């Protein structure tokens, strides 16, 4: 199993967790000058991903904001995909990104680039976003475009080399409805082309009374559509807020998914902020997925990637932020933050092939739990 695929899985998980607590966009103002130092860790299903991240942002002449981020994933995997088809492995992924914001009146323009690398996967991404405030800064319209180019290699085959490209188009509208309510509606279209499979992963098919393995075969293109509706409501006469979102996804591989997220945050005395949140996700399988195919050439495309199977997951978590009382001429404020999330994945047609002594296709359905920890220090200056 490629570390690249583990990385993509990690990105999806972290993105889903962060989305529940991300602020809704409104008002064209430069981001605050700050530095964040983060430690993150994902542990579950035989997979461990951890590492540091450093983000620094600086404003220039009240018109520009420059930010840079360095991110590390240390990957150690003995997941079910690995132990059924290969040997456990360890890898390291590094990511460097740079972005520039430009503020002109009520218009914000952002451009940036991201480079990430690991032993068998290289990725280069550029992105551009523009947002405009209307109607007395009560409405914000945002549009963006991202293009990524990947090079996929194999640690077990030096001659293997493939490429893939990814394009993303997005648009969103944020509206301040009342002094206590903000809503956001967004649409995202992603187009993937090229090698979209995993050079290490195989599907299994019936072979007599047992089964055999063969390298998976993917389509060369995929287009997906995501619609998200989110809201945040400040509870009157309190220092608390409710937030939530609903996300609907569908793609050309016949996958459809629904995601519901809710959360509650409360500012406590003496600089403490408490957050509690939950998430539910459910999807059906891709049209070329099967846990066990009848033969090696049953269909044109075939995979046993569990992330393309039918499954549902639940996540619940808490977060604590403490604003440090320390201030001086260089530091406006600082805080320490700790977030913990517990996830549970239940697969509906992906079976635990490590179980022996039973007929193929009758093994127990697979499930696992995972924990995500994020600890970071933020400094505003």
C-alpha positions as CSV (number, residue, x, y, z in Angstrom):
1,X,0.0,0.0,0.0
2,X,1.6,3.3,-1.1
3,X,2.3,5.9,1.5
4,X,0.7,8.3,-0.9
5,X,-2.7,6.7,-0.5
6,X,-2.2,6.7,3.3
7,X,-1.4,10.5,3.0
8,X,-4.6,11.1,1.0
9,X,-6.6,9.2,3.6
10,X,-5.0,11.3,6.4
11,X,-5.8,14.5,4.5
12,X,-9.5,13.5,4.1
13,X,-9.8,12.7,7.8
14,X,-8.1,15.8,9.0
15,X,-10.0,18.0,6.5
16,X,-13.3,16.5,7.7
17,X,-12.4,17.1,11.4
18,X,-11.2,20.7,10.8
19,X,-14.3,21.6,8.7
20,X,-16.5,21.2,11.7
21,X,-14.8,23.9,13.6
22,X,-13.7,26.1,10.7
23,X,-15.1,29.7,10.8
24,X,-17.5,30.8,8.1
25,X,-16.0,33.3,5.7
26,X,-17.2,36.9,5.7
27,X,-15.7,40.5,5.5
28,X,-12.7,41.2,3.4
29,X,-9.9,41.8,5.9
30,X,-6.3,40.6,6.0
31,X,-5.7,37.5,8.2
32,X,-4.1,38.3,11.5
33,X,-0.3,38.1,11.8
34,X,0.5,35.0,13.8
35,X,2.6,31.9,14.1
36,X,1.3,28.4,14.9
37,X,3.3,25.4,16.0
38,X,1.4,22.1,15.7
39,X,1.8,18.5,16.6
40,X,-0.7,16.1,15.1
41,X,-1.2,12.3,15.5
42,X,-3.6,9.8,13.9
43,X,-3.7,6.3,15.3
44,X,-6.1,3.6,14.2
45,X,-6.6,0.5,12.1
46,X,-2.9,-0.4,12.2
47,X,-1.9,3.0,10.8
48,X,0.0,5.7,12.7
49,X,0.6,9.2,11.2
50,X,2.2,11.9,13.3
51,X,4.5,14.9,12.9
52,X,5.0,18.7,13.4
53,X,3.8,21.7,11.5
54,X,4.9,25.3,11.6
55,X,2.8,28.2,10.0
56,X,4.0,31.8,9.9
57,X,2.0,34.7,8.6
58,X,3.1,38.3,8.1
59,X,1.2,41.4,6.8
60,X,2.8,44.1,4.6
61,X,1.6,47.7,4.2
62,X,-1.9,46.8,5.2
63,X,-2.5,45.4,1.7
64,X,-0.6,42.1,1.6
65,X,-0.3,39.0,3.8
66,X,2.3,36.4,3.2
67,X,2.2,32.9,4.9
68,X,4.4,29.9,4.8
69,X,3.8,26.4,6.2
70,X,6.0,23.4,6.8
71,X,4.2,20.1,7.5
72,X,5.6,16.6,8.2
73,X,3.8,13.2,8.3
74,X,5.7,10.3,9.7
75,X,3.8,7.2,8.5
76,X,4.0,3.7,10.0
77,X,1.5,1.2,8.7
78,X,0.5,-2.3,9.4
79,X,-3.1,-1.7,8.3
80,X,-5.3,-4.5,7.1
81,X,-4.6,-3.5,3.4
82,X,-0.9,-4.0,4.1
83,X,-0.9,-7.2,6.1
84,X,-3.1,-9.0,3.7
85,X,-1.0,-8.1,0.6
86,X,2.5,-6.9,1.7
87,X,4.7,-6.1,4.7
88,X,4.4,-3.3,7.2
89,X,6.2,-0.1,6.1
90,X,7.4,3.3,7.3
91,X,7.7,6.5,5.3
92,X,7.9,10.2,5.7
93,X,6.0,12.9,3.9
94,X,7.0,16.6,3.9
95,X,4.9,19.5,2.6
96,X,6.0,23.1,2.0
97,X,3.5,25.8,1.1
98,X,3.6,29.5,0.4
99,X,0.6,31.9,-0.1
100,X,0.1,35.6,-0.8
101,X,-3.1,37.6,0.0
102,X,-3.8,41.0,-1.5
103,X,-6.6,43.2,-0.2
104,X,-8.1,45.9,-2.5
105,X,-11.0,47.8,-1.0
106,X,-13.6,45.0,-0.4
107,X,-11.8,42.4,-2.6
108,X,-9.4,39.8,-1.3
109,X,-7.2,37.8,-3.8
110,X,-5.1,34.9,-2.7
111,X,-2.5,32.9,-4.7
112,X,-0.3,30.1,-3.5
113,X,1.7,26.9,-4.1
114,X,2.2,23.6,-2.3
115,X,4.9,21.0,-2.8
116,X,4.8,17.7,-1.0
117,X,7.1,14.7,-1.4
118,X,7.6,11.1,-0.1
119,X,9.6,8.2,-1.2
120,X,7.1,7.2,-3.9
121,X,4.9,10.2,-4.5
122,X,5.6,13.8,-5.6
123,X,2.9,16.5,-5.8
124,X,2.9,20.2,-6.9
125,X,-0.2,22.3,-6.5
126,X,-1.1,25.9,-7.3
127,X,-4.3,27.7,-6.3
128,X,-6.0,31.1,-6.7
129,X,-9.0,32.5,-4.8
130,X,-10.9,35.7,-5.0
131,X,-13.6,37.0,-2.6
132,X,-15.8,40.1,-2.7
133,X,-18.0,41.7,-0.1
134,X,-21.4,43.2,-1.0
135,X,-24.4,44.8,0.7
136,X,-22.6,46.6,3.5
137,X,-20.2,43.6,4.1
138,X,-23.1,41.4,4.9
139,X,-22.6,39.1,1.9
140,X,-19.3,37.6,0.7
141,X,-19.0,35.8,-2.7
142,X,-15.8,33.6,-3.1
143,X,-14.5,31.7,-6.1
144,X,-11.4,29.6,-6.4
145,X,-9.4,27.3,-8.7
146,X,-6.7,24.7,-7.8
147,X,-4.5,22.6,-10.1
148,X,-2.3,19.8,-8.9
149,X,0.2,17.6,-10.8
150,X,1.4,14.3,-9.2
151,X,4.1,11.8,-10.0
152,X,3.5,8.3,-8.7
153,X,6.4,5.8,-8.2
154,X,6.8,2.4,-6.6
155,X,9.3,1.3,-4.0
156,X,9.0,-2.3,-5.2
157,X,9.5,-1.5,-9.0
158,X,12.1,1.1,-9.9
159,X,10.8,1.2,-13.5
160,X,7.3,2.2,-12.5
161,X,6.3,5.8,-13.0
162,X,2.9,7.4,-13.6
163,X,1.3,10.8,-13.5
164,X,-2.0,12.3,-12.5
165,X,-3.5,15.8,-12.6
166,X,-6.2,17.3,-10.4
167,X,-8.4,20.4,-10.9
168,X,-10.8,21.9,-8.5
169,X,-13.3,24.7,-9.1
170,X,-15.2,26.2,-6.1
171,X,-17.7,28.9,-5.3
172,X,-19.3,29.9,-2.0
173,X,-21.6,32.5,-0.6
174,X,-21.6,33.6,3.0
175,X,-24.4,35.7,4.5
176,X,-24.8,37.4,7.8
177,X,-28.5,36.9,8.3
178,X,-28.8,38.5,11.8
179,X,-26.4,39.7,14.4
180,X,-26.3,36.2,15.7
181,X,-26.6,34.0,12.6
182,X,-24.1,33.4,9.7
183,X,-24.8,30.9,6.9
184,X,-22.7,29.6,4.1
185,X,-23.4,27.7,0.9
186,X,-20.6,26.3,-1.2
187,X,-20.2,24.1,-4.3
188,X,-17.0,22.3,-5.3
189,X,-16.2,20.4,-8.5
190,X,-13.0,18.2,-8.7
191,X,-11.7,16.6,-11.9
192,X,-9.0,13.9,-11.7
193,X,-7.2,12.4,-14.6
194,X,-4.3,10.0,-15.1
195,X,-3.2,7.2,-12.8
196,X,-5.7,7.1,-9.9
197,X,-5.0,3.6,-8.6
198,X,-2.5,2.4,-6.0
199,X,0.5,0.5,-7.5
200,X,0.7,-1.7,-4.3
201,X,-3.0,-2.6,-3.9
202,X,-4.7,-5.7,-5.4
203,X,-8.2,-7.0,-5.6
204,X,-9.1,-10.6,-4.8
205,X,-11.1,-13.1,-6.9
206,X,-12.4,-16.6,-6.5
207,X,-9.9,-19.3,-7.4
208,X,-11.3,-22.8,-6.7
209,X,-12.1,-23.1,-3.0
210,X,-9.8,-20.2,-2.1
211,X,-8.9,-16.8,-3.7
212,X,-6.0,-15.1,-5.5
213,X,-4.8,-11.5,-5.8
214,X,-4.3,-9.3,-8.8
215,X,-3.3,-5.6,-9.1
216,X,-6.3,-3.3,-9.1
217,X,-7.4,-1.5,-12.3
218,X,-8.9,2.0,-12.1
219,X,-10.5,4.3,-14.6
220,X,-8.3,7.1,-15.9
221,X,-10.8,9.9,-14.9
222,X,-13.1,11.0,-12.1
223,X,-15.3,14.0,-11.6
224,X,-16.9,14.7,-8.2
225,X,-19.4,17.3,-7.0
226,X,-19.8,18.5,-3.4
227,X,-22.4,20.8,-2.0
228,X,-22.1,22.1,1.6
229,X,-24.5,24.1,3.7
230,X,-23.1,25.5,7.0
231,X,-24.3,27.8,9.7
232,X,-23.1,29.3,13.0
233,X,-25.4,30.8,15.6
234,X,-24.4,32.8,18.6
235,X,-26.7,32.1,21.5
236,X,-28.1,35.5,22.7
237,X,-26.9,36.8,26.0
238,X,-24.3,34.1,26.3
239,X,-20.6,33.6,25.3
240,X,-21.6,30.4,23.4
241,X,-22.3,29.4,19.8
242,X,-23.8,26.5,17.9
243,X,-22.4,25.5,14.5
244,X,-23.1,22.8,12.0
245,X,-23.0,21.7,8.4
246,X,-24.5,19.2,5.9
247,X,-22.4,18.0,3.0
248,X,-23.6,16.0,-0.1
249,X,-21.1,14.4,-2.4
250,X,-21.5,12.4,-5.6
251,X,-19.1,11.4,-8.4
252,X,-18.7,9.7,-11.8
253,X,-17.9,6.4,-10.0
254,X,-21.5,6.3,-8.6
255,X,-20.3,7.1,-5.0
256,X,-22.8,9.2,-3.1
257,X,-22.2,10.3,0.5
258,X,-23.8,12.4,3.2
259,X,-22.0,14.1,6.1
260,X,-23.6,15.8,9.1
261,X,-21.6,17.8,11.6
262,X,-22.7,19.7,14.7
263,X,-20.8,21.5,17.4
264,X,-21.0,23.7,20.4
265,X,-18.3,26.2,21.7
266,X,-18.3,28.2,24.8
267,X,-16.0,31.0,26.0
268,X,-15.3,30.6,29.7
269,X,-13.9,33.1,32.1
270,X,-10.1,33.7,32.4
271,X,-9.3,33.0,28.7
272,X,-10.7,29.5,28.4
273,X,-12.7,28.3,25.3
274,X,-14.4,24.9,25.3
275,X,-15.5,23.1,22.1
276,X,-17.5,19.8,21.6
277,X,-18.4,18.4,18.2
278,X,-19.6,15.3,16.4
279,X,-19.7,14.1,12.8
280,X,-21.5,11.3,10.9
281,X,-20.6,10.1,7.5
282,X,-22.1,7.5,5.2
283,X,-21.3,6.4,1.6
284,X,-22.2,3.7,-0.9
285,X,-19.6,1.7,-2.9
286,X,-18.0,2.6,-6.3
287,X,-19.4,0.9,-9.3
288,X,-16.2,-1.1,-9.9
289,X,-15.7,-2.2,-6.2
290,X,-16.1,-5.6,-4.8
291,X,-14.8,-7.4,-1.8
292,X,-14.5,-10.6,-3.8
293,X,-14.8,-10.8,-7.6
294,X,-15.9,-14.1,-9.3
295,X,-12.8,-14.1,-11.6
296,X,-9.8,-12.1,-12.6
297,X,-11.4,-10.5,-15.7
298,X,-15.0,-10.0,-14.4
299,X,-15.1,-6.3,-15.2
300,X,-13.0,-3.8,-17.1
301,X,-12.2,-1.9,-13.8
302,X,-11.8,-3.7,-10.5
303,X,-10.7,-2.6,-7.0
304,X,-10.9,-3.7,-3.4
305,X,-10.0,-0.3,-1.9
306,X,-12.0,-0.1,1.3
307,X,-12.3,3.7,0.9
308,X,-14.4,3.0,-2.2
309,X,-16.6,0.4,-0.4
310,X,-19.9,1.1,1.4
311,X,-19.2,2.3,4.9
312,X,-20.2,4.7,7.6
313,X,-18.2,6.5,10.2
314,X,-18.8,8.5,13.4
315,X,-16.5,11.0,15.1
316,X,-16.8,12.8,18.4
317,X,-14.4,15.2,19.9
318,X,-13.6,17.9,22.3
319,X,-11.2,20.9,22.2
320,X,-9.8,23.3,24.8
321,X,-8.2,26.6,24.1
322,X,-6.5,28.8,26.8
323,X,-5.4,32.3,26.0
324,X,-2.2,32.9,27.9
325,X,-2.0,36.1,30.0
326,X,1.5,36.9,28.7
327,X,1.7,40.1,26.5
328,X,4.4,42.6,25.6
329,X,5.4,45.0,22.8
330,X,6.0,42.2,20.4
331,X,3.3,39.7,21.3
332,X,-0.4,40.8,21.2
333,X,-1.7,37.5,22.5
334,X,-1.0,33.8,22.5
335,X,-2.9,30.6,23.2
336,X,-2.4,26.9,23.6
337,X,-4.9,24.5,22.0
338,X,-5.6,20.8,22.4
339,X,-8.2,18.8,20.3
340,X,-9.0,15.1,20.6
341,X,-11.3,13.2,18.3
342,X,-12.3,9.6,18.4
343,X,-13.5,8.0,15.1
344,X,-15.2,4.7,14.5
345,X,-15.4,3.1,11.0
346,X,-17.8,0.3,10.1
347,X,-17.6,-1.2,6.6
348,X,-20.7,-2.7,5.1
349,X,-19.2,-4.8,2.3
350,X,-15.4,-5.0,3.0
351,X,-14.5,-8.2,4.9
352,X,-11.5,-9.0,7.1
353,X,-9.4,-11.2,4.8
354,X,-6.9,-11.9,7.6
355,X,-9.4,-14.3,9.1
356,X,-8.5,-17.9,8.1
357,X,-10.5,-21.1,8.1
358,X,-13.7,-19.7,6.6
359,X,-15.0,-19.7,3.1
360,X,-13.9,-16.6,1.0
361,X,-16.5,-13.9,1.2
362,X,-17.9,-15.0,4.5
363,X,-15.3,-13.4,6.8
364,X,-16.5,-10.9,9.3
365,X,-17.1,-7.4,8.1
366,X,-14.2,-5.1,9.0
367,X,-14.3,-2.2,11.5
368,X,-11.9,-0.2,13.5
369,X,-11.5,2.8,15.8
370,X,-9.0,5.7,15.6
371,X,-7.9,8.7,17.6
372,X,-6.7,12.1,16.3
373,X,-4.8,14.5,18.5
374,X,-3.9,18.1,17.6
375,X,-1.9,20.2,19.9
376,X,-0.7,23.6,18.9
377,X,0.5,26.9,20.2
378,X,-0.6,30.2,18.5
379,X,1.1,33.5,18.8
380,X,-0.3,36.8,17.4
381,X,2.2,39.7,16.9
